[in-house]
Amino acid sequence: MTKLLIVESPNKIDKIQHYLGSGWVVSASYGHIRDLPPSEMGVAPPDYRPQYVTGERSGKTIAKLKALARDADEIWLATDPDREGEAIAWHLQQVIGHGKTCRRVTFNEITQSAVAQAIRQPRQVDTRLFAAQEARRVLDRLYGYKVSPLAGQKLGQRGISAGRVQSPALRLVVEREEAIRAFTKTKHFGVAVELPGDTGAASWSAQWDTRPLVTDDHPYITDRDTAVAVLEAARPGLVVTAFEEKTQARKAPPPFTTSTLQQAAANRLKIGVETTMKLAQALFEAGLITYHRTDNPNLSQEGVQMVWDYLRAKGQ
């Protein structure tokens, strides 16, 4: 029995083929094989049903996959474990899966155990997840094709784009900026005292705790004379009347999610989002990181064990 397994990127083929061995043929879809037409809306009322088309490059890929599918007994759809991956799997099933048994598998890391675990747990294509991707794609098209020209016309600038995410996000930024500009500065006062430590110990500071004297409506001490009086009262000397000693445990930083990876790359390496995701994609395809489009920081048990093995090897 021959099984055809389809992934998105050709960079994954050799490693997964090695893991699966004989009886399997691994090929790639090179991303989406169908999409909305690039030069027209592609959706229309009343039902807004998408009109999918095949591009020239995708046509060649589809022809190759159809030829492989004819010689296969089963088709396994191993596109990425997200909405886009589910949509690609759905389209593959529609285009090349007629008369064939189609199984959907996903893995968050390209390791032998992760691939084997996925093969042991096949499922059907999740039509609800595909519907979520399709709805998002339609909204993107409606925003982009309808609102972007209007925004450019109203602002008198060409190349202005509007989007399902960026336009509401811009509204939040504008509202926040308006609140900042409307903020009225209030001069307020506090007291901080630098105190010497014991012999050989570092100095430390103490701040005047104003909480008993302020309210939510009036959160600051605005009377300078009051603050000066407190400072003068402290000049002769302060007495420590009580202290509490605590041992604090600080958790290690969790594994990256998509957003924290992008933030760290921007802050530390000055790398933009697009470059970060391209580099992460290459690392994922090489089996060096887990799937990089995620909001889940949890690692698999195998991943945790790899970390422990590394630390033990380093004597930690």
MARSEDREN-408326 format. One record per residue (C-alpha): residue number from 1; residue in three letters; x, y, z. Coordinates in Angstrom, 2 decimals, always signed. Example, Ala and Ser with C-alpha at 12.3 -4.5 7.8 and 13.67 -1.06 7.14 Angstrom:
<rec num="1" residu="ALA" u="+12.30" v="-4.50" w="+7.80"/>
<rec num="2" residu="SER" u="+13.67" v="-1.06" w="+7.14"/>
// end
This chain:
<rec num="1" residu="MET" u="+0.00" v="+0.00" w="+0.00"/>
<rec num="2" residu="THR" u="+1.32" v="+3.43" w="-0.99"/>
<rec num="3" residu="LYS" u="+0.45" v="+6.47" w="+1.09"/>
<rec num="4" residu="LEU" u="+0.86" v="+10.05" w="-0.15"/>
<rec num="5" residu="LEU" u="+1.58" v="+12.60" w="+2.58"/>
<rec num="6" residu="ILE" u="+1.35" v="+16.27" w="+1.61"/>
<rec num="7" residu="VAL" u="+3.02" v="+19.08" w="+3.56"/>
<rec num="8" residu="GLU" u="+3.09" v="+22.79" w="+2.77"/>
<rec num="9" residu="SER" u="+6.80" v="+23.44" w="+2.37"/>
<rec num="10" residu="PRO" u="+9.19" v="+21.37" w="+0.25"/>
<rec num="11" residu="ASN" u="+11.86" v="+21.99" w="+2.88"/>
<rec num="12" residu="LYS" u="+10.12" v="+19.46" w="+5.13"/>
<rec num="13" residu="ILE" u="+10.04" v="+16.64" w="+2.58"/>
<rec num="14" residu="ASP" u="+13.42" v="+14.97" w="+3.11"/>
<rec num="15" residu="LYS" u="+13.25" v="+14.85" w="+6.89"/>
<rec num="16" residu="ILE" u="+9.68" v="+13.55" w="+7.04"/>
<rec num="17" residu="GLN" u="+10.35" v="+11.06" w="+4.24"/>
<rec num="18" residu="HIS" u="+13.28" v="+9.74" w="+6.28"/>
<rec num="19" residu="TYR" u="+11.07" v="+9.37" w="+9.35"/>
<rec num="20" residu="LEU" u="+8.27" v="+7.55" w="+7.49"/>
<rec num="21" residu="GLY" u="+10.39" v="+5.26" w="+5.34"/>
<rec num="22" residu="SER" u="+9.20" v="+3.00" w="+2.54"/>
<rec num="23" residu="GLY" u="+5.54" v="+2.84" w="+1.61"/>
<rec num="24" residu="TRP" u="+5.22" v="+6.60" w="+1.89"/>
<rec num="25" residu="VAL" u="+5.64" v="+9.36" w="-0.68"/>
<rec num="26" residu="VAL" u="+6.03" v="+12.87" w="+0.75"/>
<rec num="27" residu="SER" u="+5.29" v="+15.89" w="-1.44"/>
<rec num="28" residu="ALA" u="+4.44" v="+19.58" w="-0.96"/>
<rec num="29" residu="SER" u="+1.60" v="+21.91" w="-1.88"/>
<rec num="30" residu="TYR" u="+3.84" v="+25.01" w="-1.75"/>
<rec num="31" residu="GLY" u="+1.24" v="+26.78" w="+0.37"/>
<rec num="32" residu="HIS" u="-2.27" v="+27.49" w="-0.89"/>
<rec num="33" residu="ILE" u="-3.30" v="+25.79" w="-4.14"/>
<rec num="34" residu="ARG" u="-6.42" v="+27.97" w="-4.58"/>
<rec num="35" residu="ASP" u="-7.32" v="+31.49" w="-3.52"/>
<rec num="36" residu="LEU" u="-9.61" v="+34.38" w="-4.35"/>
<rec num="37" residu="PRO" u="-8.90" v="+36.00" w="-7.74"/>
<rec num="38" residu="PRO" u="-6.18" v="+38.67" w="-7.48"/>
<rec num="39" residu="SER" u="-7.82" v="+41.18" w="-9.83"/>
<rec num="40" residu="GLU" u="-11.45" v="+41.14" w="-8.70"/>
<rec num="41" residu="MET" u="-13.55" v="+40.87" w="-5.55"/>
<rec num="42" residu="GLY" u="-14.21" v="+37.15" w="-5.71"/>
<rec num="43" residu="VAL" u="-17.13" v="+37.37" w="-3.26"/>
<rec num="44" residu="ALA" u="-20.57" v="+38.88" w="-3.78"/>
<rec num="45" residu="PRO" u="-23.87" v="+39.25" w="-1.93"/>
<rec num="46" residu="PRO" u="-26.21" v="+37.83" w="-0.91"/>
<rec num="47" residu="ASP" u="-24.29" v="+34.76" w="+0.29"/>
<rec num="48" residu="TYR" u="-20.71" v="+36.06" w="-0.19"/>
<rec num="49" residu="ARG" u="-19.65" v="+32.62" w="-1.36"/>
<rec num="50" residu="PRO" u="-15.96" v="+32.74" w="-2.36"/>
<rec num="51" residu="GLN" u="-15.01" v="+32.10" w="-5.97"/>
<rec num="52" residu="TYR" u="-11.69" v="+30.27" w="-5.83"/>
<rec num="53" residu="VAL" u="-9.21" v="+30.24" w="-8.69"/>
<rec num="54" residu="THR" u="-5.96" v="+28.41" w="-9.38"/>
<rec num="55" residu="GLY" u="-2.83" v="+30.36" w="-10.23"/>
<rec num="56" residu="GLU" u="-0.30" v="+29.31" w="-12.87"/>
<rec num="57" residu="ARG" u="+2.21" v="+28.02" w="-10.34"/>
<rec num="58" residu="SER" u="-0.47" v="+26.24" w="-8.34"/>
<rec num="59" residu="GLY" u="-1.73" v="+24.58" w="-11.52"/>
<rec num="60" residu="LYS" u="+1.61" v="+22.83" w="-11.98"/>
<rec num="61" residu="THR" u="+1.65" v="+21.77" w="-8.34"/>
<rec num="62" residu="ILE" u="-1.90" v="+20.41" w="-8.58"/>
<rec num="63" residu="ALA" u="-1.04" v="+18.42" w="-11.71"/>
<rec num="64" residu="LYS" u="+1.92" v="+16.83" w="-9.93"/>
<rec num="65" residu="LEU" u="-0.11" v="+16.04" w="-6.80"/>
<rec num="66" residu="LYS" u="-2.93" v="+14.53" w="-8.87"/>
<rec num="67" residu="ALA" u="-0.44" v="+12.24" w="-10.59"/>
<rec num="68" residu="LEU" u="+0.96" v="+11.14" w="-7.24"/>
<rec num="69" residu="ALA" u="-2.55" v="+10.70" w="-5.84"/>
<rec num="70" residu="ARG" u="-3.54" v="+8.37" w="-8.69"/>
<rec num="71" residu="ASP" u="-0.80" v="+5.96" w="-7.66"/>
<rec num="72" residu="ALA" u="-1.55" v="+6.23" w="-3.94"/>
<rec num="73" residu="ASP" u="-4.03" v="+4.23" w="-1.90"/>
<rec num="74" residu="GLU" u="-4.41" v="+6.89" w="+0.78"/>
<rec num="75" residu="ILE" u="-3.82" v="+10.63" w="+0.99"/>
<rec num="76" residu="TRP" u="-2.55" v="+12.11" w="+4.24"/>
<rec num="77" residu="LEU" u="-2.85" v="+15.88" w="+4.61"/>
<rec num="78" residu="ALA" u="-0.08" v="+17.17" w="+6.89"/>
<rec num="79" residu="THR" u="-0.35" v="+20.91" w="+6.33"/>
<rec num="80" residu="ASP" u="+0.39" v="+23.30" w="+9.19"/>
<rec num="81" residu="PRO" u="-1.66" v="+23.08" w="+12.42"/>
<rec num="82" residu="ASP" u="-3.53" v="+26.38" w="+12.08"/>
<rec num="83" residu="ARG" u="-6.47" v="+27.90" w="+10.19"/>
<rec num="84" residu="GLU" u="-4.46" v="+28.42" w="+7.02"/>
<rec num="85" residu="GLY" u="-3.14" v="+24.88" w="+7.14"/>
<rec num="86" residu="GLU" u="-6.66" v="+23.52" w="+7.63"/>
<rec num="87" residu="ALA" u="-7.85" v="+25.53" w="+4.62"/>
<rec num="88" residu="ILE" u="-5.03" v="+24.16" w="+2.46"/>
<rec num="89" residu="ALA" u="-5.95" v="+20.63" w="+3.57"/>
<rec num="90" residu="TRP" u="-9.61" v="+21.26" w="+2.71"/>
<rec num="91" residu="HIS" u="-8.75" v="+22.51" w="-0.78"/>
<rec num="92" residu="LEU" u="-6.37" v="+19.60" w="-1.36"/>
<rec num="93" residu="GLN" u="-9.12" v="+17.18" w="-0.40"/>
<rec num="94" residu="GLN" u="-11.54" v="+18.89" w="-2.78"/>
<rec num="95" residu="VAL" u="-9.11" v="+19.01" w="-5.71"/>
<rec num="96" residu="ILE" u="-7.14" v="+15.75" w="-5.56"/>
<rec num="97" residu="GLY" u="-8.97" v="+13.64" w="-2.99"/>
<rec num="98" residu="HIS" u="-11.91" v="+12.35" w="-5.04"/>
<rec num="99" residu="GLY" u="-12.35" v="+8.61" w="-4.58"/>
<rec num="100" residu="LYS" u="-9.45" v="+8.40" w="-2.14"/>
<rec num="101" residu="THR" u="-9.27" v="+7.97" w="+1.60"/>
<rec num="102" residu="CYS" u="-8.07" v="+11.31" w="+2.99"/>
<rec num="103" residu="ARG" u="-6.71" v="+11.65" w="+6.50"/>
<rec num="104" residu="ARG" u="-5.68" v="+14.83" w="+8.30"/>
<rec num="105" residu="VAL" u="-2.65" v="+14.87" w="+10.60"/>
<rec num="106" residu="THR" u="-0.84" v="+17.71" w="+12.37"/>
<rec num="107" residu="PHE" u="+2.37" v="+18.05" w="+14.35"/>
<rec num="108" residu="ASN" u="+3.83" v="+21.03" w="+16.17"/>
<rec num="109" residu="GLU" u="+7.44" v="+19.96" w="+15.75"/>
<rec num="110" residu="ILE" u="+9.28" v="+18.02" w="+13.08"/>
<rec num="111" residu="THR" u="+10.74" v="+15.21" w="+15.15"/>
<rec num="112" residu="GLN" u="+10.45" v="+11.49" w="+14.62"/>
<rec num="113" residu="SER" u="+8.29" v="+10.99" w="+17.70"/>
<rec num="114" residu="ALA" u="+5.98" v="+13.92" w="+16.81"/>
<rec num="115" residu="VAL" u="+5.48" v="+12.64" w="+13.27"/>
<rec num="116" residu="ALA" u="+4.88" v="+9.09" w="+14.51"/>
<rec num="117" residu="GLN" u="+2.38" v="+10.33" w="+17.09"/>
<rec num="118" residu="ALA" u="+0.51" v="+12.28" w="+14.41"/>
<rec num="119" residu="ILE" u="+0.31" v="+9.23" w="+12.14"/>
<rec num="120" residu="ARG" u="-1.20" v="+7.24" w="+15.01"/>
<rec num="121" residu="GLN" u="-3.93" v="+9.88" w="+15.50"/>
<rec num="122" residu="PRO" u="-5.39" v="+10.83" w="+12.11"/>
<rec num="123" residu="ARG" u="-8.67" v="+12.73" w="+11.87"/>
<rec num="124" residu="GLN" u="-10.96" v="+14.34" w="+9.34"/>
<rec num="125" residu="VAL" u="-10.45" v="+17.86" w="+8.01"/>
<rec num="126" residu="ASP" u="-11.99" v="+20.26" w="+10.53"/>
<rec num="127" residu="THR" u="-14.64" v="+22.05" w="+8.46"/>
<rec num="128" residu="ARG" u="-15.35" v="+24.52" w="+11.26"/>
<rec num="129" residu="LEU" u="-11.71" v="+25.58" w="+11.37"/>
<rec num="130" residu="PHE" u="-11.74" v="+25.89" w="+7.59"/>
<rec num="131" residu="ALA" u="-14.92" v="+27.99" w="+7.81"/>
<rec num="132" residu="ALA" u="-13.15" v="+30.30" w="+10.26"/>
<rec num="133" residu="GLN" u="-10.29" v="+30.78" w="+7.79"/>
<rec num="134" residu="GLU" u="-12.69" v="+31.32" w="+4.91"/>
<rec num="135" residu="ALA" u="-14.69" v="+33.93" w="+6.84"/>
<rec num="136" residu="ARG" u="-11.49" v="+35.76" w="+7.73"/>
<rec num="137" residu="ARG" u="-10.33" v="+35.65" w="+4.10"/>
<rec num="138" residu="VAL" u="-13.65" v="+37.06" w="+2.88"/>
<rec num="139" residu="LEU" u="-13.55" v="+39.85" w="+5.47"/>
<rec num="140" residu="ASP" u="-9.99" v="+40.68" w="+4.44"/>
<rec num="141" residu="ARG" u="-11.11" v="+40.96" w="+0.83"/>
<rec num="142" residu="LEU" u="-14.16" v="+43.09" w="+1.64"/>
<rec num="143" residu="TYR" u="-12.09" v="+45.46" w="+3.77"/>
<rec num="144" residu="GLY" u="-9.20" v="+45.62" w="+1.36"/>
<rec num="145" residu="TYR" u="-11.17" v="+46.09" w="-1.85"/>
<rec num="146" residu="LYS" u="-13.98" v="+48.26" w="-0.49"/>
<rec num="147" residu="VAL" u="-12.51" v="+50.37" w="+2.29"/>
<rec num="148" residu="SER" u="-8.93" v="+50.94" w="+1.07"/>
<rec num="149" residu="PRO" u="-9.90" v="+52.99" w="-2.03"/>
<rec num="150" residu="LEU" u="-12.36" v="+54.99" w="+0.08"/>
<rec num="151" residu="ALA" u="-9.69" v="+55.70" w="+2.69"/>
<rec num="152" residu="GLY" u="-7.28" v="+56.86" w="+0.01"/>
<rec num="153" residu="GLN" u="-9.94" v="+59.09" w="-1.53"/>
<rec num="154" residu="LYS" u="-10.92" v="+60.67" w="+1.78"/>
<rec num="155" residu="LEU" u="-7.31" v="+61.27" w="+2.82"/>
<rec num="156" residu="GLY" u="-6.17" v="+62.36" w="-0.60"/>
<rec num="157" residu="GLN" u="-3.33" v="+59.84" w="-0.64"/>
<rec num="158" residu="ARG" u="-2.67" v="+56.89" w="-2.89"/>
<rec num="159" residu="GLY" u="-1.59" v="+53.56" w="-1.46"/>
<rec num="160" residu="ILE" u="-3.56" v="+53.89" w="+1.77"/>
<rec num="161" residu="SER" u="-4.74" v="+50.48" w="+2.95"/>
<rec num="162" residu="ALA" u="-7.48" v="+49.48" w="+5.37"/>
<rec num="163" residu="GLY" u="-7.81" v="+46.07" w="+6.94"/>
<rec num="164" residu="ARG" u="-9.87" v="+43.84" w="+9.16"/>
<rec num="165" residu="VAL" u="-7.24" v="+44.07" w="+11.92"/>
<rec num="166" residu="GLN" u="-5.20" v="+47.19" w="+11.21"/>
<rec num="167" residu="SER" u="-8.16" v="+49.57" w="+10.95"/>
<rec num="168" residu="PRO" u="-9.70" v="+48.74" w="+14.37"/>
<rec num="169" residu="ALA" u="-6.17" v="+48.66" w="+15.84"/>
<rec num="170" residu="LEU" u="-5.52" v="+52.12" w="+14.41"/>
<rec num="171" residu="ARG" u="-8.76" v="+53.32" w="+16.00"/>
<rec num="172" residu="LEU" u="-7.54" v="+52.10" w="+19.41"/>
<rec num="173" residu="VAL" u="-4.21" v="+53.89" w="+18.91"/>
<rec num="174" residu="VAL" u="-5.99" v="+57.12" w="+17.95"/>
<rec num="175" residu="GLU" u="-8.32" v="+56.94" w="+20.95"/>
<rec num="176" residu="ARG" u="-5.36" v="+56.36" w="+23.25"/>
<rec num="177" residu="GLU" u="-3.46" v="+59.28" w="+21.74"/>
<rec num="178" residu="GLU" u="-6.50" v="+61.53" w="+22.16"/>
<rec num="179" residu="ALA" u="-6.72" v="+60.52" w="+25.82"/>
<rec num="180" residu="ILE" u="-3.01" v="+61.30" w="+26.28"/>
<rec num="181" residu="ARG" u="-3.39" v="+64.73" w="+24.71"/>
<rec num="182" residu="ALA" u="-6.46" v="+65.47" w="+26.82"/>
<rec num="183" residu="PHE" u="-4.65" v="+64.52" w="+30.05"/>
<rec num="184" residu="THR" u="-4.17" v="+67.39" w="+32.48"/>
<rec num="185" residu="LYS" u="-0.85" v="+67.29" w="+34.30"/>
<rec num="186" residu="THR" u="-1.05" v="+67.54" w="+38.07"/>
<rec num="187" residu="LYS" u="+1.94" v="+68.55" w="+40.16"/>
<rec num="188" residu="HIS" u="+2.23" v="+66.22" w="+43.11"/>
<rec num="189" residu="PHE" u="+4.79" v="+65.41" w="+45.77"/>
<rec num="190" residu="GLY" u="+6.33" v="+62.48" w="+47.57"/>
<rec num="191" residu="VAL" u="+9.29" v="+61.78" w="+49.85"/>
<rec num="192" residu="ALA" u="+12.12" v="+59.31" w="+49.26"/>
<rec num="193" residu="VAL" u="+15.01" v="+58.84" w="+51.70"/>
<rec num="194" residu="GLU" u="+18.32" v="+57.15" w="+50.92"/>
<rec num="195" residu="LEU" u="+19.53" v="+55.17" w="+53.95"/>
<rec num="196" residu="PRO" u="+22.98" v="+53.64" w="+54.59"/>
<rec num="197" residu="GLY" u="+23.23" v="+49.92" w="+55.14"/>
<rec num="198" residu="ASP" u="+25.13" v="+48.16" w="+57.89"/>
<rec num="199" residu="THR" u="+28.89" v="+47.92" w="+57.59"/>
<rec num="200" residu="GLY" u="+29.67" v="+46.48" w="+54.18"/>
<rec num="201" residu="ALA" u="+26.01" v="+46.38" w="+53.17"/>
<rec num="202" residu="ALA" u="+24.50" v="+48.31" w="+50.30"/>
<rec num="203" residu="SER" u="+22.44" v="+51.41" w="+50.93"/>
<rec num="204" residu="TRP" u="+18.69" v="+51.24" w="+50.50"/>
<rec num="205" residu="SER" u="+15.83" v="+53.64" w="+50.02"/>
<rec num="206" residu="ALA" u="+12.50" v="+54.20" w="+51.73"/>
<rec num="207" residu="GLN" u="+9.47" v="+55.99" w="+50.29"/>
<rec num="208" residu="TRP" u="+6.71" v="+57.81" w="+52.10"/>
<rec num="209" residu="ASP" u="+3.58" v="+55.66" w="+51.95"/>
<rec num="210" residu="THR" u="+0.84" v="+58.09" w="+50.99"/>
<rec num="211" residu="ARG" u="-1.91" v="+55.51" w="+50.58"/>
<rec num="212" residu="PRO" u="-3.72" v="+56.36" w="+53.85"/>
<rec num="213" residu="LEU" u="-3.95" v="+60.00" w="+52.74"/>
<rec num="214" residu="VAL" u="-5.20" v="+59.67" w="+49.16"/>
<rec num="215" residu="THR" u="-8.35" v="+58.40" w="+47.46"/>
<rec num="216" residu="ASP" u="-9.26" v="+57.15" w="+44.00"/>
<rec num="217" residu="ASP" u="-10.65" v="+60.57" w="+43.14"/>
<rec num="218" residu="HIS" u="-7.59" v="+62.38" w="+44.54"/>
<rec num="219" residu="PRO" u="-4.69" v="+59.91" w="+44.17"/>
<rec num="220" residu="TYR" u="-1.82" v="+62.36" w="+44.78"/>
<rec num="221" residu="ILE" u="-0.45" v="+64.62" w="+47.51"/>
<rec num="222" residu="THR" u="-0.68" v="+68.05" w="+45.87"/>
<rec num="223" residu="ASP" u="+0.29" v="+70.15" w="+48.91"/>
<rec num="224" residu="ARG" u="+4.03" v="+70.78" w="+48.86"/>
<rec num="225" residu="ASP" u="+4.10" v="+71.96" w="+52.47"/>
<rec num="226" residu="THR" u="+2.78" v="+68.58" w="+53.63"/>
<rec num="227" residu="ALA" u="+5.56" v="+66.73" w="+51.82"/>
<rec num="228" residu="VAL" u="+8.19" v="+69.15" w="+53.16"/>
<rec num="229" residu="ALA" u="+6.89" v="+68.63" w="+56.70"/>
<rec num="230" residu="VAL" u="+7.25" v="+64.87" w="+56.33"/>
<rec num="231" residu="LEU" u="+10.78" v="+65.29" w="+55.00"/>
<rec num="232" residu="GLU" u="+11.77" v="+67.57" w="+57.89"/>
<rec num="233" residu="ALA" u="+10.33" v="+65.10" w="+60.38"/>
<rec num="234" residu="ALA" u="+12.55" v="+62.41" w="+58.88"/>
<rec num="235" residu="ARG" u="+15.79" v="+64.42" w="+59.02"/>
<rec num="236" residu="PRO" u="+16.70" v="+63.70" w="+62.69"/>
<rec num="237" residu="GLY" u="+16.68" v="+60.00" w="+61.87"/>
<rec num="238" residu="LEU" u="+14.40" v="+57.11" w="+61.13"/>
<rec num="239" residu="VAL" u="+13.89" v="+53.95" w="+63.16"/>
<rec num="240" residu="VAL" u="+13.10" v="+50.58" w="+61.63"/>
<rec num="241" residu="THR" u="+10.16" v="+49.35" w="+63.68"/>
<rec num="242" residu="ALA" u="+9.49" v="+46.16" w="+61.75"/>
<rec num="243" residu="PHE" u="+10.78" v="+44.24" w="+58.78"/>
<rec num="244" residu="GLU" u="+9.87" v="+41.10" w="+56.91"/>
<rec num="245" residu="GLU" u="+12.37" v="+38.81" w="+55.24"/>
<rec num="246" residu="LYS" u="+11.16" v="+36.89" w="+52.21"/>
<rec num="247" residu="THR" u="+12.68" v="+34.39" w="+49.85"/>
<rec num="248" residu="GLN" u="+11.45" v="+35.03" w="+46.36"/>
<rec num="249" residu="ALA" u="+11.44" v="+32.51" w="+43.54"/>
<rec num="250" residu="ARG" u="+11.57" v="+33.84" w="+40.02"/>
<rec num="251" residu="LYS" u="+10.21" v="+31.65" w="+37.26"/>
<rec num="252" residu="ALA" u="+12.23" v="+31.14" w="+34.15"/>
<rec num="253" residu="PRO" u="+10.85" v="+32.90" w="+31.08"/>
<rec num="254" residu="PRO" u="+8.29" v="+30.71" w="+29.29"/>
<rec num="255" residu="PRO" u="+8.91" v="+29.50" w="+25.73"/>
<rec num="256" residu="PHE" u="+8.16" v="+31.99" w="+23.01"/>
<rec num="257" residu="THR" u="+4.73" v="+32.46" w="+21.50"/>
<rec num="258" residu="THR" u="+4.36" v="+34.22" w="+18.16"/>
<rec num="259" residu="SER" u="+3.89" v="+37.64" w="+19.73"/>
<rec num="260" residu="THR" u="+6.68" v="+37.34" w="+22.32"/>
<rec num="261" residu="LEU" u="+9.08" v="+36.03" w="+19.65"/>
<rec num="262" residu="GLN" u="+8.34" v="+39.03" w="+17.47"/>
<rec num="263" residu="GLN" u="+8.72" v="+41.43" w="+20.41"/>
<rec num="264" residu="ALA" u="+12.05" v="+39.94" w="+21.49"/>
<rec num="265" residu="ALA" u="+13.42" v="+39.98" w="+17.94"/>
<rec num="266" residu="ALA" u="+12.39" v="+43.61" w="+17.50"/>
<rec num="267" residu="ASN" u="+13.70" v="+44.79" w="+20.88"/>
<rec num="268" residu="ARG" u="+16.96" v="+42.85" w="+21.02"/>
<rec num="269" residu="LEU" u="+17.90" v="+42.27" w="+17.39"/>
<rec num="270" residu="LYS" u="+16.02" v="+45.13" w="+15.68"/>
<rec num="271" residu="ILE" u="+14.44" v="+42.63" w="+13.28"/>
<rec num="272" residu="GLY" u="+11.04" v="+43.27" w="+11.73"/>
<rec num="273" residu="VAL" u="+8.05" v="+40.94" w="+11.96"/>
<rec num="274" residu="GLU" u="+8.29" v="+39.66" w="+8.38"/>
<rec num="275" residu="THR" u="+11.98" v="+38.76" w="+8.69"/>
<rec num="276" residu="THR" u="+11.41" v="+37.17" w="+12.09"/>
<rec num="277" residu="MET" u="+8.67" v="+34.91" w="+10.75"/>
<rec num="278" residu="LYS" u="+10.73" v="+33.90" w="+7.71"/>
<rec num="279" residu="LEU" u="+13.64" v="+32.92" w="+9.95"/>
<rec num="280" residu="ALA" u="+11.31" v="+31.07" w="+12.33"/>
<rec num="281" residu="GLN" u="+9.76" v="+29.21" w="+9.37"/>
<rec num="282" residu="ALA" u="+13.20" v="+28.04" w="+8.28"/>
<rec num="283" residu="LEU" u="+14.03" v="+26.90" w="+11.83"/>
<rec num="284" residu="PHE" u="+10.73" v="+25.02" w="+12.08"/>
<rec num="285" residu="GLU" u="+11.21" v="+23.30" w="+8.74"/>
<rec num="286" residu="ALA" u="+14.68" v="+22.22" w="+9.88"/>
<rec num="287" residu="GLY" u="+13.15" v="+20.66" w="+12.99"/>
<rec num="288" residu="LEU" u="+14.94" v="+23.07" w="+15.32"/>
<rec num="289" residu="ILE" u="+11.90" v="+24.77" w="+16.90"/>
<rec num="290" residu="THR" u="+8.24" v="+23.96" w="+17.45"/>
<rec num="291" residu="TYR" u="+5.53" v="+25.54" w="+15.32"/>
<rec num="292" residu="HIS" u="+6.01" v="+29.28" w="+15.44"/>
<rec num="293" residu="ARG" u="+2.46" v="+30.51" w="+14.83"/>
<rec num="294" residu="THR" u="+0.99" v="+29.87" w="+18.26"/>
<rec num="295" residu="ASP" u="-0.23" v="+31.54" w="+21.42"/>
<rec num="296" residu="ASN" u="+0.48" v="+28.42" w="+23.51"/>
<rec num="297" residu="PRO" u="+3.80" v="+28.43" w="+25.43"/>
<rec num="298" residu="ASN" u="+3.54" v="+24.79" w="+26.53"/>
<rec num="299" residu="LEU" u="+6.14" v="+22.28" w="+25.32"/>
<rec num="300" residu="SER" u="+5.66" v="+18.62" w="+24.57"/>
<rec num="301" residu="GLN" u="+7.05" v="+16.10" w="+27.04"/>
<rec num="302" residu="GLU" u="+9.74" v="+15.25" w="+24.52"/>
<rec num="303" residu="GLY" u="+10.71" v="+18.91" w="+24.27"/>
<rec num="304" residu="VAL" u="+10.95" v="+19.22" w="+28.06"/>
<rec num="305" residu="GLN" u="+13.12" v="+16.10" w="+28.19"/>
<rec num="306" residu="MET" u="+15.43" v="+17.55" w="+25.54"/>
<rec num="307" residu="VAL" u="+15.90" v="+20.65" w="+27.71"/>
<rec num="308" residu="TRP" u="+16.72" v="+18.54" w="+30.76"/>
<rec num="309" residu="ASP" u="+19.17" v="+16.43" w="+28.77"/>
<rec num="310" residu="TYR" u="+20.91" v="+19.58" w="+27.53"/>
<rec num="311" residu="LEU" u="+21.16" v="+21.06" w="+31.04"/>
<rec num="312" residu="ARG" u="+22.53" v="+17.80" w="+32.48"/>
<rec num="313" residu="ALA" u="+25.12" v="+17.65" w="+29.71"/>
<rec num="314" residu="LYS" u="+26.19" v="+21.16" w="+30.67"/>
<rec num="315" residu="GLY" u="+26.38" v="+20.21" w="+34.34"/>
<rec num="316" residu="GLN" u="+23.42" v="+22.31" w="+35.46"/>
// end
